[in-house]
Amino acid sequence: MGTGHYSLSAVPQTPDPPPYRSKTLAAWLALLLGSLGLHRIYLNGWLDKLAWAHVPLTTLGLVGAERMAALGQDDRLAWVLVPLLGLMLSQGALIGIVHALTPDERWDARHNPGLVPRPTRWGAVLAAIAGLLVGGVVLIGTIAFSIQRLFEWQLETAPRTELRR
């Protein structure tokens, strides 16, 4: 009786099918960690340059928030950097909403070609609702902060005679 030695080169190699990309997971990743580009890494892989572009912008915003906590609201560099954080958080929420509201057929055609479609269910809907709540609050807060800082800067730089009129 033979020992059954088989050569792997004789067996035809079939490529692994691409992994299924869940619309619900992509929406929640965008909402929770989209400011760091994690949703893009999930969808496009580690070599996605736009995903890595999120990291320095969010980091600068976090530096601004840390400076404001340490130095107070009079730190002008923090005035510029904190809105960056708000905008990055808002764009993550917006992308989460877009992913969540993309029709399943279109999502599968773009991210899961040739794979068996899977229904999304309620997870994506809940991500869209959370994205609207969080993204709206963050964006309005960012706009209010920026406008307040603009008016304060204008008051500081205006000559004293203009303020008396």
Backbone as JSON Lines, residues from 0, in Angstrom:
{"i":0,"aa":"M","n":[0.81,-1.18,0.0],"ca":[0.0,0.0,0.0],"c":[0.86,1.25,0.0]}
{"i":1,"aa":"G","n":[0.51,2.22,-0.81],"ca":[1.27,3.46,-0.91],"c":[0.95,4.4,0.25]}
{"i":2,"aa":"T","n":[1.85,5.28,0.47],"ca":[1.66,6.25,1.56],"c":[0.86,7.45,1.12]}
{"i":3,"aa":"G","n":[0.58,7.54,-0.15],"ca":[-0.27,8.63,-0.62],"c":[0.44,9.96,-0.74]}
{"i":4,"aa":"H","n":[1.64,9.97,-1.28],"ca":[2.34,11.24,-1.49],"c":[1.71,11.96,-2.66]}
{"i":5,"aa":"Y","n":[1.33,13.17,-2.42],"ca":[0.73,13.98,-3.47],"c":[1.51,15.27,-3.61]}
{"i":6,"aa":"S","n":[1.66,15.69,-4.8],"ca":[2.34,16.95,-5.06],"c":[1.31,18.06,-5.09]}
{"i":7,"aa":"L","n":[1.58,19.14,-4.38],"ca":[0.66,20.27,-4.38],"c":[0.64,20.97,-5.73]}
{"i":8,"aa":"S","n":[1.69,20.83,-6.51],"ca":[1.71,21.48,-7.81],"c":[0.74,20.8,-8.77]}
{"i":9,"aa":"A","n":[0.39,19.58,-8.53],"ca":[-0.54,18.88,-9.4],"c":[-1.99,19.28,-9.12]}
{"i":10,"aa":"V","n":[-2.27,19.78,-7.93],"ca":[-3.62,20.2,-7.58],"c":[-3.82,21.63,-8.07]}
{"i":11,"aa":"P","n":[-4.86,21.86,-8.85],"ca":[-5.06,23.23,-9.36],"c":[-5.38,24.18,-8.2]}
{"i":12,"aa":"Q","n":[-4.67,25.29,-8.19],"ca":[-4.87,26.3,-7.15],"c":[-5.99,27.25,-7.58]}
{"i":13,"aa":"T","n":[-6.97,27.4,-6.72],"ca":[-8.04,28.36,-6.99],"c":[-7.8,29.57,-6.1]}
{"i":14,"aa":"P","n":[-7.91,30.75,-6.66],"ca":[-7.7,31.94,-5.83],"c":[-8.81,32.07,-4.79]}
{"i":15,"aa":"D","n":[-8.42,32.6,-3.64],"ca":[-9.42,32.82,-2.6],"c":[-10.39,33.89,-3.07]}
{"i":16,"aa":"P","n":[-11.67,33.69,-2.78],"ca":[-12.64,34.73,-3.17],"c":[-12.39,35.98,-2.33]}
{"i":17,"aa":"P","n":[-12.69,37.14,-2.87],"ca":[-12.48,38.36,-2.08],"c":[-13.4,38.34,-0.86]}
{"i":18,"aa":"P","n":[-12.97,38.96,0.22],"ca":[-13.81,38.95,1.42],"c":[-15.06,39.8,1.22]}
{"i":19,"aa":"Y","n":[-16.11,39.4,1.9],"ca":[-17.37,40.15,1.84],"c":[-17.21,41.45,2.61]}
{"i":20,"aa":"R","n":[-17.61,42.55,2.03],"ca":[-17.54,43.87,2.67],"c":[-18.94,44.25,3.15]}
{"i":21,"aa":"S","n":[-19.12,44.25,4.44],"ca":[-20.43,44.53,5.03],"c":[-20.73,46.03,5.01]}
{"i":22,"aa":"K","n":[-21.89,46.37,4.49],"ca":[-22.33,47.76,4.46],"c":[-22.56,48.28,5.88]}
{"i":23,"aa":"T","n":[-23.12,47.45,6.73],"ca":[-23.38,47.86,8.11],"c":[-22.07,48.12,8.85]}
{"i":24,"aa":"L","n":[-21.11,47.23,8.73],"ca":[-19.83,47.43,9.4],"c":[-19.12,48.66,8.86]}
{"i":25,"aa":"A","n":[-19.15,48.87,7.56],"ca":[-18.51,50.05,6.97],"c":[-19.17,51.33,7.47]}
{"i":26,"aa":"A","n":[-20.5,51.33,7.6],"ca":[-21.2,52.52,8.1],"c":[-20.82,52.81,9.55]}
{"i":27,"aa":"W","n":[-20.78,51.78,10.39],"ca":[-20.42,52.0,11.8],"c":[-18.94,52.38,11.95]}
{"i":28,"aa":"L","n":[-18.07,51.79,11.14],"ca":[-16.66,52.17,11.18],"c":[-16.49,53.63,10.79]}
{"i":29,"aa":"A","n":[-17.22,54.06,9.76],"ca":[-17.13,55.46,9.33],"c":[-17.65,56.38,10.43]}
{"i":30,"aa":"L","n":[-18.73,56.0,11.07],"ca":[-19.31,56.84,12.12],"c":[-18.38,56.93,13.33]}
{"i":31,"aa":"L","n":[-17.86,55.82,13.77],"ca":[-17.08,55.79,15.01],"c":[-15.6,56.12,14.81]}
{"i":32,"aa":"L","n":[-15.01,55.65,13.72],"ca":[-13.57,55.83,13.5],"c":[-13.26,56.4,12.11]}
{"i":33,"aa":"G","n":[-14.26,57.01,11.49],"ca":[-14.08,57.56,10.16],"c":[-13.12,58.72,10.12]}
{"i":34,"aa":"S","n":[-12.97,59.44,11.23],"ca":[-12.03,60.56,11.25],"c":[-10.59,60.06,11.12]}
{"i":35,"aa":"L","n":[-10.36,58.79,11.4],"ca":[-9.03,58.19,11.24],"c":[-8.91,57.39,9.94]}
{"i":36,"aa":"G","n":[-9.98,57.31,9.16],"ca":[-9.94,56.63,7.87],"c":[-10.09,55.12,7.95]}
{"i":37,"aa":"L","n":[-10.51,54.59,9.09],"ca":[-10.59,53.14,9.25],"c":[-11.6,52.51,8.31]}
{"i":38,"aa":"H","n":[-12.68,53.21,7.98],"ca":[-13.67,52.68,7.05],"c":[-13.06,52.48,5.66]}
{"i":39,"aa":"R","n":[-12.17,53.37,5.26],"ca":[-11.52,53.24,3.95],"c":[-10.54,52.07,3.94]}
{"i":40,"aa":"I","n":[-9.85,51.86,5.05],"ca":[-8.94,50.71,5.14],"c":[-9.75,49.42,5.06]}
{"i":41,"aa":"Y","n":[-10.91,49.39,5.72],"ca":[-11.77,48.21,5.66],"c":[-12.22,47.93,4.23]}
{"i":42,"aa":"L","n":[-12.58,48.98,3.5],"ca":[-13.13,48.79,2.16],"c":[-12.04,48.64,1.09]}
{"i":43,"aa":"N","n":[-10.93,49.36,1.22],"ca":[-9.94,49.42,0.14],"c":[-8.59,48.82,0.5]}
{"i":44,"aa":"G","n":[-8.36,48.46,1.74],"ca":[-7.1,47.86,2.13],"c":[-6.12,48.87,2.73]}
{"i":45,"aa":"W","n":[-5.0,48.36,3.21],"ca":[-4.0,49.15,3.91],"c":[-3.28,50.14,3.01]}
{"i":46,"aa":"L","n":[-3.31,49.95,1.72],"ca":[-2.56,50.81,0.81],"c":[-3.36,52.02,0.32]}
{"i":47,"aa":"D","n":[-4.55,52.22,0.84],"ca":[-5.39,53.35,0.44],"c":[-4.79,54.65,0.97]}
{"i":48,"aa":"K","n":[-4.28,55.48,0.08],"ca":[-3.6,56.71,0.49],"c":[-4.57,57.71,1.12]}
{"i":49,"aa":"L","n":[-5.8,57.77,0.64],"ca":[-6.77,58.69,1.23],"c":[-7.11,58.31,2.67]}
{"i":50,"aa":"A","n":[-7.08,57.02,2.96],"ca":[-7.34,56.59,4.34],"c":[-6.27,57.15,5.27]}
{"i":51,"aa":"W","n":[-5.04,57.09,4.83],"ca":[-3.92,57.57,5.66],"c":[-3.89,59.09,5.74]}
{"i":52,"aa":"A","n":[-4.52,59.78,4.8],"ca":[-4.58,61.24,4.86],"c":[-5.48,61.73,5.99]}
{"i":53,"aa":"H","n":[-6.39,60.87,6.47],"ca":[-7.26,61.25,7.59],"c":[-6.48,61.4,8.89]}
{"i":54,"aa":"V","n":[-5.46,60.59,9.07],"ca":[-4.76,60.52,10.36],"c":[-4.1,61.84,10.74]}
{"i":55,"aa":"P","n":[-3.3,62.5,9.88],"ca":[-2.67,63.74,10.32],"c":[-3.67,64.86,10.59]}
{"i":56,"aa":"L","n":[-4.74,64.94,9.8],"ca":[-5.73,66.0,10.03],"c":[-6.44,65.81,11.37]}
{"i":57,"aa":"T","n":[-6.83,64.58,11.67],"ca":[-7.47,64.31,12.96],"c":[-6.49,64.53,14.1]}
{"i":58,"aa":"T","n":[-5.25,64.14,13.91],"ca":[-4.23,64.34,14.95],"c":[-4.02,65.82,15.22]}
{"i":59,"aa":"L","n":[-3.97,66.63,14.18],"ca":[-3.84,68.08,14.38],"c":[-5.03,68.63,15.17]}
{"i":60,"aa":"G","n":[-6.23,68.16,14.86],"ca":[-7.41,68.59,15.62],"c":[-7.32,68.18,17.08]}
{"i":61,"aa":"L","n":[-6.83,66.98,17.34],"ca":[-6.65,66.53,18.73],"c":[-5.59,67.35,19.45]}
{"i":62,"aa":"V","n":[-4.53,67.73,18.73],"ca":[-3.51,68.6,19.32],"c":[-4.13,69.94,19.69]}
{"i":63,"aa":"G","n":[-4.98,70.47,18.83],"ca":[-5.67,71.73,19.13],"c":[-6.56,71.61,20.35]}
{"i":64,"aa":"A","n":[-7.27,70.5,20.48],"ca":[-8.12,70.31,21.66],"c":[-7.28,70.2,22.92]}
{"i":65,"aa":"E","n":[-6.15,69.52,22.83],"ca":[-5.24,69.41,23.97],"c":[-4.64,70.76,24.34]}
{"i":66,"aa":"R","n":[-4.26,71.54,23.33],"ca":[-3.73,72.88,23.6],"c":[-4.78,73.75,24.27]}
{"i":67,"aa":"M","n":[-6.01,73.66,23.81],"ca":[-7.06,74.47,24.41],"c":[-7.32,74.06,25.85]}
{"i":68,"aa":"A","n":[-7.25,72.76,26.12],"ca":[-7.43,72.3,27.5],"c":[-6.28,72.76,28.39]}
{"i":69,"aa":"A","n":[-5.07,72.78,27.85],"ca":[-3.9,73.14,28.65],"c":[-3.69,74.65,28.75]}
{"i":70,"aa":"L","n":[-3.91,75.36,27.65],"ca":[-3.57,76.79,27.59],"c":[-4.77,77.71,27.67]}
{"i":71,"aa":"G","n":[-5.95,77.16,27.58],"ca":[-7.15,77.98,27.63],"c":[-7.63,78.39,26.25]}
{"i":72,"aa":"Q","n":[-8.73,79.12,26.23],"ca":[-9.36,79.49,24.97],"c":[-8.67,80.63,24.24]}
{"i":73,"aa":"D","n":[-7.66,81.24,24.84],"ca":[-6.98,82.35,24.19],"c":[-5.86,81.89,23.25]}
{"i":74,"aa":"D","n":[-5.59,80.62,23.18],"ca":[-4.55,80.09,22.31],"c":[-5.04,80.12,20.86]}
{"i":75,"aa":"R","n":[-4.4,80.96,20.06],"ca":[-4.87,81.16,18.68],"c":[-4.61,79.95,17.78]}
{"i":76,"aa":"L","n":[-3.56,79.21,18.05],"ca":[-3.33,78.01,17.25],"c":[-4.44,77.0,17.48]}
{"i":77,"aa":"A","n":[-4.92,76.9,18.71],"ca":[-6.03,76.0,19.0],"c":[-7.3,76.44,18.28]}
{"i":78,"aa":"W","n":[-7.45,77.76,18.07],"ca":[-8.61,78.26,17.33],"c":[-8.67,77.68,15.93]}
{"i":79,"aa":"V","n":[-7.5,77.47,15.34],"ca":[-7.43,76.94,13.97],"c":[-7.54,75.41,13.97]}
{"i":80,"aa":"L","n":[-6.93,74.77,14.96],"ca":[-6.83,73.31,14.94],"c":[-8.1,72.61,15.42]}
{"i":81,"aa":"V","n":[-8.79,73.17,16.4],"ca":[-9.99,72.51,16.94],"c":[-11.07,72.31,15.87]}
{"i":82,"aa":"P","n":[-11.35,73.31,15.01],"ca":[-12.33,73.05,13.95],"c":[-11.94,71.93,13.0]}
{"i":83,"aa":"L","n":[-10.63,71.68,12.84],"ca":[-10.2,70.54,12.03],"c":[-10.75,69.23,12.59]}
{"i":84,"aa":"L","n":[-10.69,69.1,13.91],"ca":[-11.22,67.89,14.56],"c":[-12.72,67.79,14.32]}
{"i":85,"aa":"G","n":[-13.42,68.89,14.48],"ca":[-14.87,68.88,14.24],"c":[-15.22,68.51,12.81]}
{"i":86,"aa":"L","n":[-14.46,69.04,11.86],"ca":[-14.73,68.72,10.46],"c":[-14.42,67.26,10.14]}
{"i":87,"aa":"M","n":[-13.37,66.73,10.72],"ca":[-13.04,65.32,10.48],"c":[-14.09,64.39,11.1]}
{"i":88,"aa":"L","n":[-14.56,64.74,12.29],"ca":[-15.63,63.93,12.91],"c":[-16.92,64.03,12.1]}
{"i":89,"aa":"S","n":[-17.22,65.22,11.6],"ca":[-18.43,65.41,10.79],"c":[-18.36,64.64,9.48]}
{"i":90,"aa":"Q","n":[-17.19,64.65,8.84],"ca":[-17.09,63.92,7.57],"c":[-17.21,62.42,7.8]}
{"i":91,"aa":"G","n":[-16.72,61.93,8.93],"ca":[-16.89,60.51,9.25],"c":[-18.35,60.15,9.4]}
{"i":92,"aa":"A","n":[-19.09,61.03,10.08],"ca":[-20.53,60.78,10.24],"c":[-21.24,60.85,8.89]}
{"i":93,"aa":"L","n":[-20.87,61.8,8.05],"ca":[-21.49,61.92,6.73],"c":[-21.22,60.68,5.87]}
{"i":94,"aa":"I","n":[-20.0,60.21,5.87],"ca":[-19.66,59.01,5.09],"c":[-20.4,57.8,5.65]}
{"i":95,"aa":"G","n":[-20.55,57.74,6.97],"ca":[-21.33,56.65,7.58],"c":[-22.77,56.68,7.09]}
{"i":96,"aa":"I","n":[-23.34,57.87,7.0],"ca":[-24.72,58.0,6.51],"c":[-24.79,57.57,5.05]}
{"i":97,"aa":"V","n":[-23.84,58.01,4.25],"ca":[-23.83,57.64,2.82],"c":[-23.72,56.12,2.66]}
{"i":98,"aa":"H","n":[-22.8,55.51,3.4],"ca":[-22.67,54.04,3.32],"c":[-23.97,53.36,3.74]}
{"i":99,"aa":"A","n":[-24.55,53.82,4.84],"ca":[-25.75,53.17,5.37],"c":[-26.94,53.29,4.42]}
{"i":100,"aa":"L","n":[-27.04,54.41,3.71],"ca":[-28.2,54.63,2.84],"c":[-27.99,54.2,1.4]}
{"i":101,"aa":"T","n":[-26.81,53.66,1.08],"ca":[-26.57,53.12,-0.27],"c":[-27.42,51.87,-0.45]}
{"i":102,"aa":"P","n":[-28.17,51.77,-1.55],"ca":[-28.98,50.56,-1.77],"c":[-28.1,49.3,-1.79]}
{"i":103,"aa":"D","n":[-28.65,48.2,-1.27],"ca":[-27.88,46.96,-1.17],"c":[-27.35,46.49,-2.53]}
{"i":104,"aa":"E","n":[-28.14,46.62,-3.58],"ca":[-27.71,46.17,-4.9],"c":[-26.5,46.97,-5.38]}
{"i":105,"aa":"R","n":[-26.55,48.27,-5.17],"ca":[-25.43,49.13,-5.59],"c":[-24.2,48.85,-4.75]}
{"i":106,"aa":"W","n":[-24.38,48.65,-3.43],"ca":[-23.27,48.34,-2.54],"c":[-22.58,47.05,-2.98]}
{"i":107,"aa":"D","n":[-23.38,46.01,-3.21],"ca":[-22.81,44.72,-3.6],"c":[-22.13,44.79,-4.97]}
{"i":108,"aa":"A","n":[-22.67,45.56,-5.89],"ca":[-22.04,45.7,-7.2],"c":[-20.68,46.39,-7.08]}
{"i":109,"aa":"R","n":[-20.56,47.34,-6.17],"ca":[-19.3,48.08,-6.02],"c":[-18.29,47.35,-5.14]}
{"i":110,"aa":"H","n":[-18.74,46.8,-4.0],"ca":[-17.8,46.26,-3.02],"c":[-17.79,44.74,-2.93]}
{"i":111,"aa":"N","n":[-18.78,44.08,-3.49],"ca":[-18.86,42.62,-3.41],"c":[-19.21,42.0,-4.77]}
{"i":112,"aa":"P","n":[-18.48,42.35,-5.83],"ca":[-18.85,41.79,-7.13],"c":[-18.62,40.28,-7.17]}
{"i":113,"aa":"G","n":[-19.61,39.58,-7.69],"ca":[-19.5,38.13,-7.82],"c":[-19.82,37.35,-6.56]}
{"i":114,"aa":"L","n":[-20.08,38.01,-5.46],"ca":[-20.43,37.31,-4.22],"c":[-21.94,37.28,-4.04]}
{"i":115,"aa":"V","n":[-22.39,36.37,-3.23],"ca":[-23.81,36.24,-2.96],"c":[-24.26,37.44,-2.12]}
{"i":116,"aa":"P","n":[-25.29,38.17,-2.58],"ca":[-25.75,39.33,-1.8],"c":[-26.31,38.91,-0.44]}
{"i":117,"aa":"R","n":[-26.12,39.77,0.54],"ca":[-26.65,39.54,1.88],"c":[-27.53,40.73,2.27]}
{"i":118,"aa":"P","n":[-28.65,40.46,2.9],"ca":[-29.5,41.6,3.31],"c":[-28.85,42.39,4.45]}
{"i":119,"aa":"T","n":[-29.11,43.67,4.48],"ca":[-28.48,44.57,5.45],"c":[-29.18,44.57,6.79]}
{"i":120,"aa":"R","n":[-30.48,44.56,6.79],"ca":[-31.32,44.62,7.99],"c":[-31.23,45.99,8.67]}
{"i":121,"aa":"W","n":[-31.38,46.04,9.99],"ca":[-31.54,47.3,10.71],"c":[-30.24,47.95,11.15]}
{"i":122,"aa":"G","n":[-29.14,47.24,11.12],"ca":[-27.88,47.82,11.59],"c":[-27.47,49.06,10.82]}
{"i":123,"aa":"A","n":[-27.66,49.04,9.51],"ca":[-27.3,50.2,8.7],"c":[-28.24,51.37,8.96]}
{"i":124,"aa":"V","n":[-29.51,51.08,9.18],"ca":[-30.48,52.14,9.47],"c":[-30.14,52.82,10.79]}
{"i":125,"aa":"L","n":[-29.78,52.03,11.78],"ca":[-29.4,52.61,13.07],"c":[-28.12,53.42,12.95]}
{"i":126,"aa":"A","n":[-27.19,53.0,12.1],"ca":[-25.96,53.77,11.87],"c":[-26.29,55.11,11.21]}
{"i":127,"aa":"A","n":[-27.24,55.11,10.27],"ca":[-27.64,56.37,9.63],"c":[-28.27,57.32,10.63]}
{"i":128,"aa":"I","n":[-29.12,56.8,11.51],"ca":[-29.76,57.64,12.53],"c":[-28.71,58.21,13.48]}
{"i":129,"aa":"A","n":[-27.8,57.36,13.94],"ca":[-26.74,57.82,14.85],"c":[-25.84,58.82,14.14]}
{"i":130,"aa":"G","n":[-25.56,58.59,12.88],"ca":[-24.74,59.53,12.11],"c":[-25.38,60.89,11.98]}
{"i":131,"aa":"L","n":[-26.69,60.92,11.76],"ca":[-27.4,62.19,11.7],"c":[-27.33,62.93,13.03]}
{"i":132,"aa":"L","n":[-27.53,62.21,14.11],"ca":[-27.49,62.85,15.44],"c":[-26.08,63.36,15.76]}
{"i":133,"aa":"V","n":[-25.11,62.49,15.69],"ca":[-23.74,62.85,16.07],"c":[-23.16,63.86,15.1]}
{"i":134,"aa":"G","n":[-23.3,63.6,13.81],"ca":[-22.74,64.5,12.82],"c":[-23.36,65.89,12.87]}
{"i":135,"aa":"G","n":[-24.66,65.96,13.09],"ca":[-25.33,67.26,13.19],"c":[-24.85,68.06,14.39]}
{"i":136,"aa":"V","n":[-24.76,67.41,15.54],"ca":[-24.3,68.09,16.74],"c":[-22.86,68.57,16.59]}
{"i":137,"aa":"V","n":[-21.98,67.71,16.07],"ca":[-20.57,68.08,15.92],"c":[-20.42,69.2,14.9]}
{"i":138,"aa":"L","n":[-21.13,69.12,13.79],"ca":[-20.99,70.16,12.77],"c":[-21.51,71.5,13.27]}
{"i":139,"aa":"I","n":[-22.66,71.52,13.92],"ca":[-23.19,72.78,14.46],"c":[-22.25,73.34,15.52]}
{"i":140,"aa":"G","n":[-21.71,72.48,16.38],"ca":[-20.75,72.93,17.38],"c":[-19.49,73.51,16.75]}
{"i":141,"aa":"T","n":[-19.01,72.89,15.69],"ca":[-17.82,73.38,14.99],"c":[-18.08,74.73,14.36]}
{"i":142,"aa":"I","n":[-19.23,74.87,13.72],"ca":[-19.58,76.16,13.09],"c":[-19.72,77.25,14.16]}
{"i":143,"aa":"A","n":[-20.41,76.94,15.25],"ca":[-20.6,77.94,16.32],"c":[-19.26,78.35,16.92]}
{"i":144,"aa":"F","n":[-18.39,77.38,17.18],"ca":[-17.07,77.69,17.74],"c":[-16.28,78.58,16.79]}
{"i":145,"aa":"S","n":[-16.28,78.25,15.52],"ca":[-15.51,79.03,14.54],"c":[-16.04,80.44,14.4]}
{"i":146,"aa":"I","n":[-17.35,80.61,14.37],"ca":[-17.94,81.95,14.24],"c":[-17.66,82.78,15.5]}
{"i":147,"aa":"Q","n":[-17.76,82.15,16.67],"ca":[-17.46,82.86,17.91],"c":[-16.01,83.34,17.91]}
{"i":148,"aa":"R","n":[-15.09,82.49,17.52],"ca":[-13.68,82.87,17.5],"c":[-13.42,83.97,16.47]}
{"i":149,"aa":"L","n":[-14.11,83.93,15.34],"ca":[-13.96,84.97,14.34],"c":[-14.4,86.32,14.89]}
{"i":150,"aa":"F","n":[-15.55,86.37,15.55],"ca":[-16.03,87.63,16.11],"c":[-15.11,88.13,17.23]}
{"i":151,"aa":"E","n":[-14.62,87.24,18.05],"ca":[-13.69,87.65,19.11],"c":[-12.41,88.22,18.5]}
{"i":152,"aa":"W","n":[-11.91,87.61,17.45],"ca":[-10.71,88.1,16.79],"c":[-10.95,89.48,16.19]}
{"i":153,"aa":"Q","n":[-12.13,89.68,15.58],"ca":[-12.45,90.98,15.01],"c":[-12.54,92.06,16.09]}
{"i":154,"aa":"L","n":[-13.09,91.72,17.23],"ca":[-13.16,92.68,18.33],"c":[-11.77,93.03,18.86]}
{"i":155,"aa":"E","n":[-10.89,92.06,18.92],"ca":[-9.53,92.3,19.41],"c":[-8.74,93.17,18.45]}
{"i":156,"aa":"T","n":[-8.94,93.01,17.17],"ca":[-8.13,93.74,16.2],"c":[-8.75,95.06,15.78]}
{"i":157,"aa":"A","n":[-10.0,95.32,16.12],"ca":[-10.65,96.57,15.73],"c":[-10.09,97.73,16.56]}
{"i":158,"aa":"P","n":[-9.87,98.87,15.92],"ca":[-9.43,100.04,16.69],"c":[-10.5,100.45,17.72]}
{"i":159,"aa":"R","n":[-10.07,101.03,18.81],"ca":[-11.0,101.41,19.89],"c":[-12.02,102.44,19.44]}
{"i":160,"aa":"T","n":[-11.69,103.28,18.49],"ca":[-12.63,104.31,18.07],"c":[-13.82,103.69,17.35]}
{"i":161,"aa":"E","n":[-13.62,102.62,16.62],"ca":[-14.74,101.99,15.92],"c":[-15.73,101.36,16.86]}
{"i":162,"aa":"L","n":[-15.26,100.91,18.03],"ca":[-16.14,100.26,18.99],"c":[-17.07,101.26,19.67]}
{"i":163,"aa":"R","n":[-16.73,102.53,19.69],"ca":[-17.54,103.54,20.39],"c":[-18.67,104.03,19.52]}
{"i":164,"aa":"R","n":[-18.65,103.82,18.26],"ca":[-19.7,104.35,17.39],"c":[-21.0,103.69,17.6]}
